[in-house]
Amino acid sequence: MTGQPILDQPAIDRRVFPAETLARMETLYPAQAGLLHHRLPEHRLLSLDALAALGESLPVGQVEYNPGDVPIGIAPEDVPSNGLSIGETIRTIDTNGSWAVLKNIETVPDYRALLMDLLGELAPVVEPRTGAMLTPQGFIFISSPRSITPFHFDPEHNILLQLRGTKVMHVWPSGDERFAHRTQHERYHTGGHRNLPWRDDYLGAAQQVPLGPGDAVLMPVMAPHFVANGDAPSISLSITWRSEWSYRESEAHAANAALRRIGLDPKMPPRWPSYAWAKTVGWRVARKLGIVA
């Protein structure tokens, strides 16, 4: 088993996800994106000053920030610098035209307690469907008005809670090769960047999920998406976890990449990774033997 199950570490004195949100999750999780709601109050850890201080305390590898006025499909190597520090970026987010993310906030004890409390509320819905909630991680997004988060996908199960401002999440179905070809999955799961190639004709097939304070969105594993911020600064909290299911899918794509390197053309793994079990077991054995990196 990869990762460790979450622990019960309460940090909030009332439930953040109402009963109707948990019921909605039961119909969506794990395969469909959809609108949810939350009652996370204003929190001392989520003010701009607190987030600027957090950003300044994190290692360089746990912060990412750049101008927010970028193309939907920009390549990662083409993203320019905004010329500011992470603290300056967050403190002046109202006017500097930037986008920032603070990664792996669970490495800071107070933020880990908040994350674990939120994930603990979801466990009764999640665990019967995909098993133990592994590798809990949190990400905080701070965005200037009208900024763009480019087209990409992520390997985690994810709920993004909108705390301040508005945005629209544009989402495409996981596993649909019209929007993310199998070779893009293979590239990502062997160390490539999360950003994806973009075509303007994708827009017509998007599921659009508008978000304001108190809204949240459930994002399936590897669902292609981009985010368009509204006319005010935005703060969002992304709470994520992995499952044995998501790890199997990652390993199946990595195994396909190895097969492609020797001249084969493997098919896209099925979305429910129990059917890819033989391939993922083979990949794990090959790694232990040093046959693949």
Buried (B, 14 or more C-beta within 10 A) or exposed (E): EBBEBBEEBEBBEEBBBBEEBBEBBEEBBBBBBBBBBBEBEEEEBBEBEBBBBBBEBBEEEBBBBBBBEBEBBBEEEEBEEBEBBBBBBBBBBEEBBBBBBBBBBBBBEEBBBBBBBBBBBBBEBBBEBBEBBBBBBBBBBBBBBEBBBBBBBBBBBBBBBBBBBBBBBBBBBBBBEEBBBBBBBBBBBBEBEBBBEBEEEBEEEBBEBBBBBEBBBBBBBBBBBBBBBBEBBBBBBBBBBBBBBBBBBBBBBBBBBBBBEEEEEBEBBEBEBEEBEEBBEBBBEBBEEEEBE
